[in-house]
Amino acid sequence: MIQYKRLPSIKKRLMAIYRVLVQYRDPIEGRIITDLFVKRPSPKMYPEYYTIIKRPIDLREIYQKIRELKVCEQLVLLDHV
């Protein structure tokens, strides 16, 4: 049974982690490290990426799943396994 009352607190934690992740900068170069992962690369331009990464996901999709609580429901279910 999913404990729906726990979902909002899990969602808040995941969003906080997400915000830190997307703002993290390389300490030496100062560039945002996750810029390359905002959008999946083109399969036509980078077919080898899709050979190595079987189920690619980008940061936009992760953000959307957190917002829709899909990730949160899965985490609560894992709690009961």
C-alpha positions as CSV (number, residue, x, y, z in Angstrom):
1,M,0.0,0.0,0.0
2,I,1.4,3.4,-1.0
3,Q,1.7,5.9,1.9
4,Y,0.4,8.9,0.0
5,K,0.9,11.2,3.0
6,R,4.6,10.7,2.6
7,L,4.7,11.7,-1.1
8,P,4.8,15.5,-0.6
9,S,7.8,15.3,1.7
10,I,9.6,13.0,-0.7
11,K,8.7,15.3,-3.6
12,K,10.2,18.3,-1.8
13,R,13.4,16.4,-1.1
14,L,13.7,15.2,-4.7
15,M,13.1,18.8,-6.0
16,A,15.7,20.1,-3.6
17,I,18.2,17.5,-4.8
18,Y,17.3,18.3,-8.4
19,R,17.8,22.1,-7.9
20,V,21.3,21.5,-6.4
21,L,22.2,19.1,-9.2
22,V,21.2,21.4,-12.1
23,Q,23.1,24.3,-10.5
24,Y,26.3,22.5,-9.6
25,R,29.4,24.0,-11.2
26,D,32.7,22.6,-12.0
27,P,34.9,24.0,-9.2
28,I,37.8,24.6,-11.6
29,E,36.2,25.8,-14.8
30,G,33.0,27.3,-13.2
31,R,30.7,25.8,-15.9
32,I,27.4,24.1,-15.0
33,I,28.2,20.4,-15.3
34,T,24.6,19.2,-16.1
35,D,24.2,21.4,-19.2
36,L,25.0,18.5,-21.4
37,F,22.1,16.5,-19.9
38,V,19.2,18.9,-20.1
39,K,18.1,17.4,-23.4
40,R,19.0,13.9,-24.8
41,P,21.4,14.0,-27.8
42,S,20.1,13.4,-31.3
43,P,20.1,9.7,-32.2
44,K,21.1,10.6,-35.7
45,M,24.2,12.6,-34.5
46,Y,25.2,10.3,-31.7
47,P,24.0,6.7,-32.4
48,E,26.7,5.3,-30.2
49,Y,25.2,7.0,-27.2
50,Y,22.0,5.0,-27.7
51,T,24.0,1.8,-28.1
52,I,25.6,2.3,-24.7
53,I,22.7,3.9,-22.9
54,K,19.7,1.6,-23.3
55,R,17.1,3.7,-21.6
56,P,18.2,7.3,-21.9
57,I,16.5,10.1,-19.9
58,D,17.3,13.8,-19.7
59,L,16.9,16.3,-16.9
60,R,13.7,17.7,-18.3
61,E,12.1,14.2,-18.1
62,I,13.4,13.7,-14.5
63,Y,12.0,17.1,-13.5
64,Q,8.6,16.2,-15.1
65,K,8.5,12.8,-13.3
66,I,9.2,14.5,-10.0
67,R,6.5,17.1,-10.6
68,E,4.0,14.4,-11.5
69,L,5.0,12.3,-8.5
70,K,5.8,9.3,-10.7
71,V,9.3,9.0,-9.2
72,C,7.9,9.5,-5.7
73,E,5.4,6.7,-6.0
74,Q,8.1,4.4,-7.1
75,L,10.3,5.3,-4.2
76,V,7.5,4.7,-1.7
77,L,6.9,1.4,-3.3
78,L,10.5,0.5,-2.9
79,D,10.2,1.3,0.7
80,H,7.9,-1.7,1.1
81,V,10.0,-4.2,-0.8
